[in-house]
Amino acid sequence: MVQIIPMPYIGRVLFGLTAVFFLFIQTLPNKAEAASCVINLDGEINTTLGTDGSSCTVTPDEVSFPVYKFGLCATVPTYLNYLTACEFLYDSASGTTVPITTNSSFDLVEDVSITEGTYLAAVVMVGNTIKVKHTAVFASTRNGLEESGGSYQKTDGQYCVTRLDSGSEDDFASNLDCGDDTLVASVFSETNGAYDTSGIGGRCSIVSDEINSNISFTTESGETDVCGMLDTETLETYDSNGDTNATRQLVVQTFTNPVVVRASTKSMTIQFKVTDMLSVEANDKVVSGTSSLYTQAYLDGFEIKIDVN
């Protein structure tokens, strides 16, 4: 909880900022939201994932990504003006990466101040590398599929865990290993590909003074757009192969209910939602001439919730 400190001057509220962070990250453009997985009395996922593309969602054990900036905006910004249109509660050249669970909290900075007023949007700048660690237990046998030396190695069982590896999820048959006995989960790092979209023309543009993004979605808290950035000021570009030069991602969320900061405001809690935001998905791949259904886990979504009192 954020503790209020006496205002140094009229018009601004000064907080000792202790923010509680929960997160979820949009990794696939315009991906339809899946229903929560059905969990039986034994704690096993009982949802039938029997066809290519079928999926359900669970809460990941742990996720992390680097945070460079977090700010509130009186007007809905674009990637062209967010640096001047928003007030930043956190701003770091190097970024802060913290493993986050549903119960974790951490201090970003000791003291911040913000102008009294109504804020229509929030902006967050994050790094390209996202990490996930998770253990899933299924009611029936599932398959993991790993590429090794130009061929694919299948693992199967009721216990599936994230594999210690890094790269693009799109380059992996599966980021899960499965077995008949309890396995120990490792951290899978998606170091590229998480925010890529198809189309050499680029992901974001400005239409009628608003961001038009190929990665956009609606949550309970608002409408969100994600734009790849070469740096803090420059929009990403794609080369002739469709590869991006983005090093960071700018997330702009327009609140369903604007955040109001008053002189009487005593606390602010910032949350990045993590609940139910790991999509467990069945995919199909032909291995040695035979169709093989395997299980993949994707982080999906990004939602910010702010409460002031």
Secondary structure as UniProt FT lines:
FT   STRAND          3..5
FT   TURN            10..11
FT   STRAND          12..16
FT   TURN            29..30
FT   TURN            41..42
FT   TURN            52..53
FT   STRAND          55..58
FT   STRAND          62..64
FT   STRAND          66..73
FT   TURN            79..81
FT   HELIX           82..85
FT   STRAND          86..97
FT   TURN            102..103
FT   STRAND          112..115
FT   STRAND          117..127
FT   STRAND          130..133
FT   STRAND          135..148
FT   TURN            149..150
FT   STRAND          151..162
FT   STRAND          165..167
FT   HELIX           169..171
FT   STRAND          176..179
FT   STRAND          188..190
FT   TURN            194..195
FT   TURN            200..201
FT   STRAND          204..207
FT   TURN            208..209
FT   STRAND          210..213
FT   STRAND          216..218
FT   STRAND          222..229
FT   TURN            240..241
FT   STRAND          248..261
FT   TURN            263..264
FT   STRAND          268..272
FT   TURN            275..276
FT   STRAND          278..287
FT   TURN            288..289
FT   STRAND          290..299
FT   STRAND          304..308
//
